[in-house]
Amino acid sequence: MALQLDMNIHGAPIPAMYAKVVNVSGNKNRVVADLFYYASAAVSNANGSAIYTEQHTFVPSVVDGSDNFIKQAYGAIKVLPAFSGASDV
């Protein structure tokens, strides 16, 4: 699971950036998701270096049947305005 979107990092446009949650940590009150950006899925899959990283925080659902924290992280990230044009890949 990952997202693909056009990004502008430090003034440089990067088309079709591959964004992947690589770590989640937290508890029922707060989860922090580390989002890493790669030039492509191939770079990520080859354990290449991320171009950019950021953290996103959200309050998870812990009711029975809830998605795991990684899936919830993607859901929380995808509703942010910066990710309005992102595609699931």
Helices and strands as residue ranges (DSSP letters): E 3-9, E 12-26, E 31-38, H 41-45, E 52-58, H 69-78, G 81-83, E 87-88
